[in-house]
């Protein structure tokens, strides 16, 4: 719908959503000098912290945010999922998302959606106005549709993601420079297509915020060497979001949200190493690197982040736990996880959630049996190559948190209290005046 259509009388409201992956609400709330534009948005509209989902991992979060339903319905539980009835694993992509996306609902209404850089959307859909896939996509040449979008992105040196490997260096200078360059290219593209003014739903995600948080967040929280660089980056994020807001017409409501919060990382927890040391996990031989290498006597194994599976007879190919013992084995594992302490004496788990409490839907056949939601400071790992120790320190100093995600809505009537990620999709649909069955969502509209 362009300007000509609206002049003809089509005055249906529109929404521009901007994702700021992994930005905690407290960062914005406590630093209005760094975020004058987002603070203005919050003061003139509504804003507050919201909860993420279980597990708070981007590959699971964005499908849930864009559909309004839990992983049991989206079919995506994390960065790595297990095939049904197999030890084969795969990295979920857009076609693995089994629930209806926001932009599909808009398109079915005969309206237009521009979707830029949303994680877990590869390959790009061809039923929308335009799309460039986000996180986990290959080059722009394969991730953009239609050709006009692809050509423009290639000509402008658009970047789907920052080079995160640069963040592993002790000297973060190159990483920070690359983050700024990626951010600038993203803003220029967003600004161009916002300015086209031919969409009903604009949905774009800044992913670089998550990357900066992973490598600089402790510098921010603990007055580290790169604290100023951290703030300089976020001043630019705020500046760009302010400029995008200025571009929007009076018929457009701006929504800004993150998919999870963030906190400083103190210890990585290598859970498969812990399971092996505790006698829960065994391998067929000493040469192991993947899930399929586990032995028949294994009682449980883990996938990131903090997902635990009972090696159940009849469900797993080499299941060693009889179905009659499932509940007692799971209860025992849950109790041990709840009591696990880190090197600092703090509990690793804030809570341990069962599959019944976390997931429901037609696609829960690969759901984990337990999920650990960690206390701040414990980043949950689960490789199968083996680790020297259960607790370690890697190149990252920031980690995802379940709490303290961000939601800002340029509508003073929005009620952002006791809200979570599932509320965003129905809220956007209400702002668009799109009719839907409220029982379709795990959340509820905030307007």
C-alpha positions as a Markdown table, in Angstrom:
| # | Residue | x | y | z |
|---|---|---|---|---|
| 1 | Unk | 0.0 | 0.0 | 0.0 |
| 2 | Unk | 1.6 | 3.2 | -1.1 |
| 3 | Unk | 0.7 | 6.9 | -0.7 |
| 4 | Unk | -1.7 | 6.7 | -3.7 |
| 5 | Unk | -3.7 | 3.9 | -2.1 |
| 6 | Unk | -4.0 | 5.8 | 1.2 |
| 7 | Unk | -5.2 | 8.9 | -0.7 |
| 8 | Unk | -7.9 | 6.7 | -2.2 |
| 9 | Unk | -9.3 | 6.1 | 1.3 |
| 10 | Unk | -7.3 | 3.1 | 2.6 |
| 11 | Unk | -6.4 | 4.5 | 5.9 |
| 12 | Unk | -5.7 | 1.3 | 7.8 |
| 13 | Unk | -3.0 | 1.8 | 10.4 |
| 14 | Unk | 0.5 | 0.5 | 9.9 |
| 15 | Unk | 3.4 | -0.7 | 12.1 |
| 16 | Unk | 7.1 | -0.4 | 11.9 |
| 17 | Unk | 8.9 | -2.9 | 14.2 |
| 18 | Unk | 12.6 | -2.6 | 14.9 |
| 19 | Unk | 14.4 | -5.4 | 16.7 |
| 20 | Unk | 17.4 | -4.7 | 18.9 |
| 21 | Unk | 18.6 | -8.2 | 19.6 |
| 22 | Unk | 19.6 | -8.9 | 23.2 |
| 23 | Unk | 19.3 | -5.3 | 24.5 |
| 24 | Unk | 18.2 | -5.3 | 28.2 |
| 25 | Unk | 15.6 | -2.8 | 29.2 |
| 26 | Unk | 17.7 | -1.7 | 32.2 |
| 27 | Unk | 20.5 | -0.5 | 29.9 |
| 28 | Unk | 18.0 | 2.0 | 28.2 |
| 29 | Unk | 16.2 | 2.9 | 31.4 |
| 30 | Unk | 19.4 | 3.7 | 33.4 |
| 31 | Unk | 21.2 | 5.7 | 30.7 |
| 32 | Unk | 18.8 | 8.3 | 29.2 |
| 33 | Unk | 21.8 | 10.4 | 28.1 |
| 34 | Unk | 23.0 | 7.5 | 25.9 |
| 35 | Unk | 19.4 | 6.8 | 24.7 |
| 36 | Unk | 17.6 | 10.1 | 24.3 |
| 37 | Unk | 15.5 | 9.0 | 21.4 |
| 38 | Unk | 14.4 | 5.7 | 23.0 |
| 39 | Unk | 13.8 | 7.5 | 26.2 |
| 40 | Unk | 11.5 | 10.0 | 24.4 |
| 41 | Unk | 9.7 | 7.1 | 22.7 |
| 42 | Unk | 9.2 | 5.5 | 26.1 |
| 43 | Unk | 8.0 | 8.7 | 27.7 |
| 44 | Unk | 5.6 | 9.6 | 24.9 |
| 45 | Unk | 4.4 | 6.1 | 24.4 |
| 46 | Unk | 5.0 | 3.0 | 26.7 |
| 47 | Unk | 8.0 | 1.0 | 27.7 |
| 48 | Unk | 9.1 | -1.6 | 30.1 |
| 49 | Unk | 11.0 | -4.9 | 30.8 |
| 50 | Unk | 9.5 | -8.1 | 29.5 |
| 51 | Unk | 10.4 | -11.8 | 30.0 |
| 52 | Unk | 11.9 | -13.8 | 27.1 |
| 53 | Unk | 11.0 | -17.5 | 26.5 |
| 54 | Unk | 12.3 | -20.9 | 27.6 |
| 55 | Unk | 15.1 | -21.2 | 26.4 |
| 56 | Unk | 16.2 | -17.6 | 25.9 |
| 57 | Unk | 18.2 | -18.3 | 22.8 |
| 58 | Unk | 17.8 | -16.3 | 19.6 |
| 59 | Unk | 17.1 | -19.2 | 17.3 |
| 60 | Unk | 14.1 | -20.1 | 19.5 |
| 61 | Unk | 13.2 | -16.5 | 20.5 |
| 62 | Unk | 12.6 | -14.9 | 17.1 |
| 63 | Unk | 10.3 | -17.6 | 15.7 |
| 64 | Unk | 8.2 | -17.2 | 19.0 |
| 65 | Unk | 8.3 | -13.4 | 18.8 |
| 66 | Unk | 7.1 | -13.4 | 15.2 |
| 67 | Unk | 4.4 | -16.0 | 15.7 |
| 68 | Unk | 3.2 | -15.4 | 19.3 |
| 69 | Unk | 3.5 | -19.1 | 20.2 |
| 70 | Unk | 5.9 | -21.3 | 22.1 |
| 71 | Unk | 8.6 | -23.7 | 20.6 |
| 72 | Unk | 6.1 | -26.6 | 20.9 |
| 73 | Unk | 4.2 | -24.9 | 18.1 |
| 74 | Unk | 7.0 | -23.3 | 16.2 |
| 75 | Unk | 9.0 | -26.5 | 16.2 |
| 76 | Unk | 12.2 | -24.6 | 16.9 |
| 77 | Unk | 13.9 | -25.0 | 20.3 |
| 78 | Unk | 17.4 | -23.7 | 19.8 |
| 79 | Unk | 20.4 | -23.2 | 17.6 |
| 80 | Unk | 20.7 | -27.0 | 17.2 |
| 81 | Unk | 17.7 | -29.4 | 17.2 |
| 82 | Unk | 17.4 | -33.2 | 17.1 |
| 83 | Unk | 15.7 | -35.1 | 14.3 |
| 84 | Unk | 12.7 | -37.2 | 15.5 |
| 85 | Unk | 13.7 | -40.7 | 16.3 |
| 86 | Unk | 17.3 | -40.0 | 15.6 |
| 87 | Unk | 20.6 | -38.6 | 17.0 |
| 88 | Unk | 21.1 | -36.6 | 13.9 |
| 89 | Unk | 20.9 | -32.8 | 14.6 |
| 90 | Unk | 20.3 | -29.8 | 12.3 |
| 91 | Unk | 20.4 | -26.1 | 12.5 |
| 92 | Unk | 16.8 | -24.8 | 12.2 |
| 93 | Unk | 16.0 | -22.4 | 9.3 |
| 94 | Unk | 13.0 | -20.5 | 8.2 |
| 95 | Unk | 11.2 | -23.5 | 6.7 |
| 96 | Unk | 11.5 | -25.3 | 10.0 |
| 97 | Unk | 9.2 | -22.7 | 11.6 |
| 98 | Unk | 5.8 | -24.4 | 11.7 |
| 99 | Unk | 3.6 | -21.6 | 13.0 |
| 100 | Unk | 2.2 | -18.6 | 11.1 |
| 101 | Unk | 4.4 | -15.5 | 11.0 |
| 102 | Unk | 3.1 | -12.0 | 11.4 |
| 103 | Unk | 4.0 | -11.0 | 7.9 |
| 104 | Unk | 2.1 | -14.1 | 6.5 |
| 105 | Unk | -1.0 | -12.9 | 8.3 |
| 106 | Unk | -0.6 | -9.4 | 6.9 |
| 107 | Unk | 0.0 | -10.7 | 3.3 |
| 108 | Unk | -3.0 | -13.0 | 3.5 |
| 109 | Unk | -5.0 | -9.8 | 4.2 |
| 110 | Unk | -3.8 | -8.4 | 0.9 |
| 111 | Unk | -1.4 | -6.0 | 2.6 |
| 112 | Unk | 2.3 | -5.6 | 2.1 |
| 113 | Unk | 5.2 | -6.6 | 4.4 |
| 114 | Unk | 8.9 | -5.7 | 4.2 |
| 115 | Unk | 11.0 | -8.1 | 6.3 |
| 116 | Unk | 14.7 | -7.3 | 6.8 |
| 117 | Unk | 17.3 | -9.4 | 8.7 |
| 118 | Unk | 15.0 | -11.4 | 11.0 |
| 119 | Unk | 16.9 | -14.4 | 12.4 |
| 120 | Unk | 15.7 | -17.9 | 11.3 |
| 121 | Unk | 14.1 | -16.8 | 8.0 |
| 122 | Unk | 16.3 | -18.4 | 5.4 |
| 123 | Unk | 15.6 | -18.9 | 2.6 |
| 124 | Unk | 13.7 | -15.7 | 2.0 |
| 125 | Unk | 10.0 | -16.0 | 1.4 |
| 126 | Unk | 8.6 | -15.1 | -2.0 |
| 127 | Unk | 5.1 | -14.4 | -0.8 |
| 128 | Unk | 6.0 | -11.1 | 0.8 |
| 129 | Unk | 6.8 | -7.7 | -0.6 |
| 130 | Unk | 10.6 | -8.0 | 0.1 |
| 131 | Unk | 12.8 | -10.0 | 2.5 |
| 132 | Unk | 16.4 | -10.4 | 3.3 |
| 133 | Unk | 17.0 | -13.3 | 5.7 |
| 134 | Unk | 19.0 | -12.7 | 8.9 |
| 135 | Unk | 21.2 | -14.7 | 11.3 |
| 136 | Unk | 22.5 | -18.0 | 9.9 |
| 137 | Unk | 21.9 | -17.0 | 6.3 |
| 138 | Unk | 24.6 | -17.3 | 3.6 |
| 139 | Unk | 25.6 | -14.4 | 1.4 |
| 140 | Unk | 23.1 | -11.7 | 0.3 |
| 141 | Unk | 22.9 | -13.2 | -3.1 |
| 142 | Unk | 20.9 | -16.1 | -1.8 |
| 143 | Unk | 19.3 | -14.4 | 1.2 |
| 144 | Unk | 17.4 | -11.5 | -0.5 |
| 145 | Unk | 14.2 | -11.4 | -2.6 |
| 146 | Unk | 13.3 | -9.9 | -5.0 |
| 147 | Unk | 16.2 | -9.2 | -7.4 |
| 148 | Unk | 15.9 | -5.4 | -6.9 |
| 149 | Unk | 16.5 | -5.8 | -3.1 |
| 150 | Unk | 19.4 | -8.2 | -3.7 |
| 151 | Unk | 21.1 | -5.9 | -6.2 |
| 152 | Unk | 20.7 | -2.9 | -3.9 |
| 153 | Unk | 22.1 | -4.8 | -0.9 |
| 154 | Unk | 25.1 | -6.0 | -2.9 |
| 155 | Unk | 25.8 | -2.6 | -4.2 |
| 156 | Unk | 25.7 | -1.0 | -0.8 |
| 157 | Unk | 28.0 | -3.7 | 0.8 |
| 158 | Unk | 25.1 | -4.8 | 3.1 |
| 159 | Unk | 26.1 | -7.2 | 5.9 |
| 160 | Unk | 23.8 | -9.8 | 7.3 |
| 161 | Unk | 26.0 | -10.2 | 10.4 |
| 162 | Unk | 29.1 | -8.8 | 12.1 |
| 163 | Unk | 32.3 | -10.9 | 12.0 |
| 164 | Unk | 32.0 | -12.3 | 15.5 |
| 165 | Unk | 35.4 | -14.0 | 15.4 |
| 166 | Unk | 37.0 | -10.5 | 15.7 |
| 167 | Unk | 35.5 | -10.4 | 19.2 |
| 168 | Unk | 37.6 | -13.3 | 20.3 |
| 169 | Unk | 40.7 | -11.1 | 20.1 |
| 170 | Unk | 41.9 | -9.4 | 23.3 |
| 171 | Unk | 42.2 | -6.2 | 21.3 |
| 172 | Unk | 38.6 | -5.4 | 20.4 |
| 173 | Unk | 39.4 | -2.5 | 18.1 |
| 174 | Unk | 38.7 | -4.3 | 14.8 |
| 175 | Unk | 35.6 | -5.9 | 16.3 |
| 176 | Unk | 34.2 | -2.5 | 17.3 |
| 177 | Unk | 35.0 | -1.0 | 13.9 |
| 178 | Unk | 33.3 | -4.0 | 12.2 |
| 179 | Unk | 30.2 | -3.6 | 14.4 |
| 180 | Unk | 29.9 | 0.1 | 13.5 |
| 181 | Unk | 30.2 | -0.7 | 9.8 |
| 182 | Unk | 27.6 | -3.4 | 10.0 |
| 183 | Unk | 25.3 | -1.2 | 12.0 |
| 184 | Unk | 25.6 | 1.7 | 9.5 |
| 185 | Unk | 24.9 | -0.6 | 6.5 |
| 186 | Unk | 21.8 | -1.9 | 8.3 |
| 187 | Unk | 20.5 | 1.6 | 9.1 |
| 188 | Unk | 21.0 | 2.8 | 5.6 |
| 189 | Unk | 19.0 | -0.1 | 4.2 |
| 190 | Unk | 16.3 | 0.3 | 6.8 |
| 191 | Unk | 16.0 | 4.0 | 6.2 |
| 192 | Unk | 15.8 | 3.5 | 2.4 |
| 193 | Unk | 12.9 | 1.1 | 2.6 |
| 194 | Unk | 11.1 | 2.9 | 5.4 |
| 195 | Unk | 11.3 | 5.9 | 3.1 |
| 196 | Unk | 9.7 | 3.9 | 0.2 |
| 197 | Unk | 6.5 | 4.1 | 2.3 |
| 198 | Unk | 4.9 | 1.2 | 0.3 |
| 199 | Unk | 4.5 | -1.3 | 3.2 |
| 200 | Unk | 1.9 | -1.9 | 5.9 |
| 201 | Unk | 4.2 | -3.8 | 8.1 |
| 202 | Unk | 7.9 | -3.0 | 8.3 |
| 203 | Unk | 9.8 | -5.6 | 10.3 |
| 204 | Unk | 13.6 | -5.1 | 10.6 |
| 205 | Unk | 16.2 | -6.4 | 13.2 |
| 206 | Unk | 19.5 | -5.0 | 14.3 |
| 207 | Unk | 21.5 | -8.1 | 15.2 |
| 208 | Unk | 24.8 | -6.3 | 15.9 |
| 209 | Unk | 23.6 | -5.3 | 19.4 |
| 210 | Unk | 23.7 | -9.0 | 20.5 |
| 211 | Unk | 27.2 | -9.4 | 19.1 |
| 212 | Unk | 28.5 | -6.3 | 20.9 |
| 213 | Unk | 26.9 | -7.5 | 24.2 |
| 214 | Unk | 28.5 | -10.9 | 23.9 |
| 215 | Unk | 32.0 | -9.3 | 23.9 |
| 216 | Unk | 31.7 | -6.0 | 25.6 |
| 217 | Unk | 28.9 | -6.4 | 28.2 |
| 218 | Unk | 31.2 | -7.0 | 31.2 |
| 219 | Unk | 33.2 | -4.0 | 30.2 |
| 220 | Unk | 30.0 | -2.0 | 30.6 |
| 221 | Unk | 28.8 | -3.5 | 33.9 |
| 222 | Unk | 32.2 | -3.7 | 35.5 |
| 223 | Unk | 33.9 | -0.5 | 34.2 |
| 224 | Unk | 36.2 | -2.4 | 31.8 |
| 225 | Unk | 38.6 | -1.1 | 29.2 |
| 226 | Unk | 36.0 | -0.9 | 26.4 |
| 227 | Unk | 33.1 | 0.7 | 28.4 |
| 228 | Unk | 33.3 | 3.9 | 26.4 |
| 229 | Unk | 33.3 | 2.0 | 23.1 |
| 230 | Unk | 30.2 | 0.2 | 24.3 |
| 231 | Unk | 28.4 | 3.4 | 25.0 |
| 232 | Unk | 29.6 | 5.0 | 21.7 |
| 233 | Unk | 28.1 | 2.1 | 19.8 |
| 234 | Unk | 24.8 | 2.4 | 21.6 |
| 235 | Unk | 24.6 | 6.1 | 21.1 |
| 236 | Unk | 24.7 | 5.3 | 17.4 |
| 237 | Unk | 22.0 | 2.7 | 17.7 |
| 238 | Unk | 19.8 | 5.3 | 19.5 |
| 239 | Unk | 20.6 | 7.9 | 16.9 |
| 240 | Unk | 19.6 | 5.7 | 14.1 |
| 241 | Unk | 16.3 | 4.6 | 15.7 |
| 242 | Unk | 15.5 | 8.2 | 16.4 |
| 243 | Unk | 16.0 | 9.1 | 12.7 |
| 244 | Unk | 13.9 | 6.1 | 11.6 |
| 245 | Unk | 11.1 | 7.3 | 13.9 |
| 246 | Unk | 11.2 | 10.7 | 12.3 |
| 247 | Unk | 10.7 | 9.1 | 8.9 |
| 248 | Unk | 7.5 | 7.4 | 9.9 |
| 249 | Unk | 4.1 | 8.8 | 8.9 |
| 250 | Unk | 1.3 | 9.6 | 11.4 |
| 251 | Unk | -0.5 | 6.4 | 10.5 |
| 252 | Unk | 2.5 | 4.2 | 11.6 |
| 253 | Unk | 3.1 | 3.0 | 15.2 |
| 254 | Unk | 6.7 | 2.3 | 16.0 |
| 255 | Unk | 7.5 | -0.8 | 18.1 |
| 256 | Unk | 11.0 | -1.6 | 19.4 |
| 257 | Unk | 11.8 | -4.8 | 21.2 |
| 258 | Unk | 14.6 | -7.3 | 22.1 |
| 259 | Unk | 14.2 | -11.1 | 22.2 |
| 260 | Unk | 16.0 | -11.6 | 25.5 |
| 261 | Unk | 18.0 | -9.6 | 28.1 |
| 262 | Unk | 21.7 | -9.7 | 28.8 |
| 263 | Unk | 24.1 | -9.9 | 31.7 |
| 264 | Unk | 27.8 | -10.4 | 32.4 |
| 265 | Unk | 29.2 | -13.9 | 32.0 |
| 266 | Unk | 31.3 | -15.3 | 34.8 |
| 267 | Unk | 31.5 | -19.1 | 34.0 |
| 268 | Unk | 30.7 | -21.3 | 31.1 |
| 269 | Unk | 29.1 | -24.6 | 32.2 |
| 270 | Unk | 29.9 | -27.6 | 30.0 |
| 271 | Unk | 26.9 | -29.7 | 30.8 |
| 272 | Unk | 27.8 | -32.8 | 28.8 |
| 273 | Unk | 31.2 | -32.9 | 30.6 |
| 274 | Unk | 29.2 | -32.7 | 33.9 |
| 275 | Unk | 26.9 | -35.5 | 32.8 |
| 276 | Unk | 29.8 | -37.7 | 31.9 |
| 277 | Unk | 31.6 | -37.0 | 35.2 |
| 278 | Unk | 28.4 | -37.8 | 37.1 |
| 279 | Unk | 27.8 | -41.0 | 35.3 |
| 280 | Unk | 24.8 | -39.9 | 33.2 |
| 281 | Unk | 26.5 | -39.8 | 29.8 |
| 282 | Unk | 28.8 | -42.4 | 28.2 |
| 283 | Unk | 30.3 | -42.5 | 24.7 |
| 284 | Unk | 30.9 | -45.5 | 22.5 |
| 285 | Unk | 34.7 | -44.8 | 22.3 |
| 286 | Unk | 37.2 | -42.1 | 23.1 |
| 287 | Unk | 36.8 | -40.5 | 19.6 |
| 288 | Unk | 33.6 | -38.6 | 20.0 |
| 289 | Unk | 32.4 | -35.3 | 18.6 |
| 290 | Unk | 28.6 | -35.4 | 18.1 |
| 291 | Unk | 25.4 | -36.7 | 19.7 |
| 292 | Unk | 25.4 | -39.9 | 17.7 |
| 293 | Unk | 28.6 | -41.0 | 19.5 |
| 294 | Unk | 26.9 | -41.5 | 22.8 |
| 295 | Unk | 26.7 | -45.1 | 24.2 |
| 296 | Unk | 23.7 | -47.3 | 25.0 |
| 297 | Unk | 24.2 | -46.8 | 28.8 |
| 298 | Unk | 23.7 | -43.1 | 28.6 |
| 299 | Unk | 20.8 | -41.9 | 30.8 |
| 300 | Unk | 20.8 | -38.2 | 29.6 |
| 301 | Unk | 22.5 | -35.8 | 27.3 |
| 302 | Unk | 22.3 | -32.0 | 26.7 |
| 303 | Unk | 22.0 | -29.6 | 23.8 |
| 304 | Unk | 22.5 | -25.8 | 24.1 |
| 305 | Unk | 21.3 | -23.8 | 25.9 |
| 306 | Unk | 20.6 | -25.9 | 29.0 |
| 307 | Unk | 18.3 | -28.4 | 27.3 |
| 308 | Unk | 18.3 | -31.9 | 28.7 |
| 309 | Unk | 17.0 | -35.1 | 27.2 |
| 310 | Unk | 16.5 | -38.4 | 28.9 |
| 311 | Unk | 17.9 | -41.2 | 26.6 |
| 312 | Unk | 14.6 | -42.8 | 26.4 |
| 313 | Unk | 14.0 | -46.4 | 25.1 |
| 314 | Unk | 11.8 | -46.3 | 22.1 |
| 315 | Unk | 12.3 | -42.6 | 21.5 |
| 316 | Unk | 16.1 | -42.4 | 21.1 |
| 317 | Unk | 17.8 | -45.0 | 18.8 |
| 318 | Unk | 20.0 | -46.3 | 21.6 |
| 319 | Unk | 17.7 | -45.4 | 24.4 |
| 320 | Unk | 18.9 | -46.9 | 27.7 |
| 321 | Unk | 16.2 | -45.7 | 30.0 |
| 322 | Unk | 13.0 | -47.8 | 30.0 |
| 323 | Unk | 9.7 | -45.8 | 29.8 |
| 324 | Unk | 8.7 | -47.1 | 33.2 |
| 325 | Unk | 11.7 | -45.3 | 34.7 |
| 326 | Unk | 11.4 | -42.1 | 32.8 |
| 327 | Unk | 9.7 | -40.0 | 35.6 |
| 328 | Unk | 12.1 | -41.2 | 38.3 |
| 329 | Unk | 15.2 | -40.6 | 36.2 |
| 330 | Unk | 14.0 | -37.2 | 35.1 |
| 331 | Unk | 13.1 | -36.2 | 38.7 |
| 332 | Unk | 16.6 | -37.3 | 39.9 |
| 333 | Unk | 18.3 | -35.3 | 37.1 |
| 334 | Unk | 16.1 | -32.3 | 37.9 |
| 335 | Unk | 17.1 | -32.4 | 41.6 |
| 336 | Unk | 20.8 | -32.7 | 40.8 |
| 337 | Unk | 20.6 | -29.7 | 38.4 |
| 338 | Unk | 18.8 | -27.6 | 40.9 |
| 339 | Unk | 21.5 | -28.3 | 43.5 |
| 340 | Unk | 24.5 | -27.7 | 41.2 |
| 341 | Unk | 26.8 | -24.9 | 42.3 |
| 342 | Unk | 29.4 | -23.0 | 40.4 |
| 343 | Unk | 33.0 | -22.2 | 41.6 |
| 344 | Unk | 31.7 | -19.1 | 43.3 |
| 345 | Unk | 29.2 | -21.1 | 45.4 |
| 346 | Unk | 26.2 | -19.8 | 43.6 |
| 347 | Unk | 23.5 | -22.0 | 42.2 |
| 348 | Unk | 23.8 | -22.5 | 38.4 |
| 349 | Unk | 20.1 | -22.9 | 37.9 |
| 350 | Unk | 17.6 | -20.2 | 38.7 |
| 351 | Unk | 15.0 | -22.9 | 38.0 |
| 352 | Unk | 14.7 | -26.1 | 36.1 |
| 353 | Unk | 11.6 | -26.3 | 33.9 |
| 354 | Unk | 9.9 | -29.5 | 32.7 |
| 355 | Unk | 8.8 | -30.0 | 29.1 |
| 356 | Unk | 5.1 | -30.0 | 30.2 |
| 357 | Unk | 5.5 | -26.6 | 31.8 |
| 358 | Unk | 7.5 | -25.0 | 29.0 |
| 359 | Unk | 6.1 | -26.4 | 25.8 |
| 360 | Unk | 2.8 | -27.4 | 24.3 |
| 361 | Unk | 1.7 | -27.9 | 20.7 |
| 362 | Unk | 1.7 | -30.2 | 17.7 |
| 363 | Unk | 5.5 | -30.1 | 17.4 |
| 364 | Unk | 6.7 | -31.0 | 20.8 |
| 365 | Unk | 8.0 | -34.5 | 19.8 |
| 366 | Unk | 11.6 | -33.1 | 19.9 |
| 367 | Unk | 11.1 | -31.0 | 23.0 |
| 368 | Unk | 13.7 | -31.3 | 25.8 |
| 369 | Unk | 12.6 | -33.1 | 28.9 |
| 370 | Unk | 14.1 | -30.4 | 31.1 |
| 371 | Unk | 15.4 | -26.9 | 30.5 |
| 372 | Unk | 17.7 | -25.1 | 32.9 |
| 373 | Unk | 17.1 | -21.3 | 33.1 |
| 374 | Unk | 20.4 | -20.2 | 34.5 |
| 375 | Unk | 21.2 | -17.6 | 37.1 |
| 376 | Unk | 23.0 | -14.6 | 35.9 |
| 377 | Unk | 26.7 | -15.3 | 35.2 |
| 378 | Unk | 26.3 | -19.0 | 34.0 |
| 379 | Unk | 26.4 | -19.6 | 30.3 |
| 380 | Unk | 25.3 | -23.1 | 29.4 |
| 381 | Unk | 27.2 | -25.1 | 26.8 |
| 382 | Unk | 26.8 | -28.7 | 25.6 |
| 383 | Unk | 29.4 | -29.9 | 23.1 |
| 384 | Unk | 30.2 | -33.6 | 22.6 |
| 385 | Unk | 34.0 | -33.3 | 22.0 |
| 386 | Unk | 34.7 | -33.3 | 25.8 |
| 387 | Unk | 36.0 | -30.5 | 28.0 |
| 388 | Unk | 38.9 | -30.4 | 30.5 |
| 389 | Unk | 36.5 | -29.0 | 33.1 |
| 390 | Unk | 32.8 | -28.5 | 33.8 |
| 391 | Unk | 33.3 | -24.8 | 34.5 |
| 392 | Unk | 35.4 | -22.6 | 32.2 |
| 393 | Unk | 36.0 | -19.2 | 30.7 |
| 394 | Unk | 35.7 | -18.5 | 27.0 |
| 395 | Unk | 36.1 | -15.4 | 24.8 |
| 396 | Unk | 32.7 | -14.0 | 25.5 |
| 397 | Unk | 32.0 | -12.0 | 28.6 |
| 398 | Unk | 28.2 | -11.4 | 28.1 |
| 399 | Unk | 25.3 | -13.9 | 28.1 |
| 400 | Unk | 21.6 | -14.0 | 27.4 |
| 401 | Unk | 19.1 | -13.6 | 30.3 |
| 402 | Unk | 15.5 | -14.7 | 30.5 |
| 403 | Unk | 14.5 | -11.5 | 32.2 |
| 404 | Unk | 14.9 | -7.9 | 31.3 |
| 405 | Unk | 14.2 | -7.9 | 27.6 |
| 406 | Unk | 12.9 | -4.7 | 26.1 |
| 407 | Unk | 9.6 | -3.6 | 24.7 |
| 408 | Unk | 8.8 | 0.0 | 23.6 |
| 409 | Unk | 5.6 | 1.0 | 21.9 |
| 410 | Unk | 4.8 | 4.4 | 20.5 |
| 411 | Unk | 1.3 | 4.3 | 22.0 |
| 412 | Unk | 0.6 | 5.7 | 25.4 |
| 413 | Unk | -2.3 | 3.3 | 25.9 |
| 414 | Unk | -0.1 | 0.2 | 25.7 |
| 415 | Unk | 0.2 | -1.6 | 29.1 |
| 416 | Unk | 3.6 | -3.2 | 29.4 |
| 417 | Unk | 3.3 | -5.0 | 32.8 |
| 418 | Unk | 3.9 | -8.7 | 33.5 |
| 419 | Unk | 4.4 | -9.1 | 29.7 |
| 420 | Unk | 6.6 | -11.5 | 27.8 |
| 421 | Unk | 7.8 | -12.2 | 24.3 |
| 422 | Unk | 4.5 | -14.0 | 23.3 |
| 423 | Unk | 2.6 | -10.7 | 23.7 |
| 424 | Unk | 4.3 | -8.9 | 20.9 |
| 425 | Unk | 2.7 | -10.6 | 17.9 |
| 426 | Unk | -0.9 | -10.1 | 19.1 |
| 427 | Unk | 0.0 | -6.5 | 20.0 |
| 428 | Unk | 1.2 | -5.8 | 16.5 |
| 429 | Unk | -1.8 | -7.4 | 15.0 |
| 430 | Unk | -4.1 | -5.2 | 17.1 |
| 431 | Unk | -2.2 | -2.1 | 16.1 |
| 432 | Unk | -2.7 | -3.1 | 12.5 |
| 433 | Unk | -6.4 | -3.7 | 13.2 |
| 434 | Unk | -6.0 | -7.3 | 12.0 |
| 435 | Unk | -8.7 | -9.7 | 13.1 |
| 436 | Unk | -7.5 | -12.9 | 14.7 |
| 437 | Unk | -8.6 | -15.6 | 17.1 |
| 438 | Unk | -7.1 | -14.8 | 20.5 |
| 439 | Unk | -6.8 | -18.6 | 21.3 |
| 440 | Unk | -4.2 | -18.8 | 18.5 |
| 441 | Unk | -1.6 | -17.1 | 20.7 |
| 442 | Unk | 0.2 | -17.9 | 23.9 |
| 443 | Unk | 0.3 | -14.2 | 24.6 |
| 444 | Unk | -2.2 | -11.4 | 24.7 |
| 445 | Unk | -2.4 | -7.9 | 23.1 |
| 446 | Unk | -1.0 | -5.1 | 25.3 |
| 447 | Unk | -3.2 | -2.4 | 23.5 |
